[in-house]
Amino acid sequence: MVLKSKIRPVELIDDKVFLIDQTILPYEYKKVEITNYKDMAVAIKDMIVRGAPAIGISGAHGLALAAKEFANVSSKDDFYRHLRDAADYLISQRPTAVNLEWAVNKLYDVALSLKDLEINEIVNNVFEYSKKLELEDIEININIGENGANIVPKGATILTHCNAGALATVGYGTALGVVRSAFDRDKTVQVFADETRPRQQGARLTTWELVEDGIPVTLITDGMSGYFMKKGMIDVVITGADRIAANGDSANKIGTYNLALVAKAHNVPFYIAAPLSTIDTNIKTGDEIIIEERNHEEVTHINGKTVCAEGVKVINPGFDVTPHELIAGIITEKGILRPDYINSIKNVKG
């Protein structure tokens, strides 16, 4: 299958990384050039790049840049010590999304496996492997899309939350990968996109990329889902995930849990679309997932302007956890996992 979406939010070219600055979309389209791991850490923390798969690959590229920065240290021991410190620093920037930890540690392990080579050779190999991870992400998402399209009814309206599209991956998308594949098969498929407060990723990003690809999309606010489900206007809900526990509990952008509860109340199937790398079998349930607390100004301000009373108290968790019993299936590159998730996850993850 040909990659339909031309959106490439993360791209390693030679020894530089180019990121679409997602903080300014849809007002402006600009690519940011990253040449060192500390700048990559800032880009991940400040959400210039966002979405679990995309920050995972960006983290791996950041570690490759770190390897180049440390290539002239006095010894291999120093090289690996500095590289480990850089890996831990990159991972610390977004604690909820497991893909960041997975990709950075995977690249570090590759570097460690090459310790018999000269440092410059290690660096070259690390860059090659990081680029390989980038290209593999596209293929994984296409497979997720093709598997997920099988559960989308003809003429369906798909409701999604936040942005799990090409912008959240290296290309194509997870939840929106399913949308793209379903739309390729059936041009009557359409999308309802939640606004996704407080950073409006649905309004700013999901609508932007679907319009770019010519896929019909209707924007609604986060509180409207029950209204449209009661009217029978939503056929299926598909979102992404940032970390999935061994029992299927799934962390995703704040508001996803509410959406799953509303879907359950109206007998609308709720699916998660995510690569196997998002499943963290080291944690048994969603209770163990660290939930990132974001800057309070994300809630109190929109486009730099205050939208509430001065001095109001704010709590701003970036994610919530949807219990596994609300999830009809987890769409992965290896197929659709069904309850009970402990066994279905064990079968694909080992």
Buried (B, 14 or more C-beta within 10 A) or exposed (E): EEBBBEBBBBBBEEEEBBBBBBBEBBEEEEEBEBEBBBBBBEBBBBBBBBBBBBBBBBBBBBBBBBBBBBBEBEEBEEBBEBBBEBBEBBBEBBBBBBBBBBBBBBBBEBBEEBEEBEBEEBBBBBBEBBBEBBEBBBBBBBBBBBBBBEBBEEEBBBBBBBBBBBBBBBBBBBBBBBBBBBBBEBEEBBBBBBBBBBBBBBBBBBBBBBEBBEBBBBBBEBEBBBEBBEEEEBBBBBBBBBBBBBBBBBBBBBBBBBBBBBBBEBEBBBBBBBBBBBBBBEBEBBEBBEBBEBEBEBBBBBEEEEEEEEEEEEEBEBBBBBBBEBBBBBBBBBBBBEBEBBEBBEEBBE
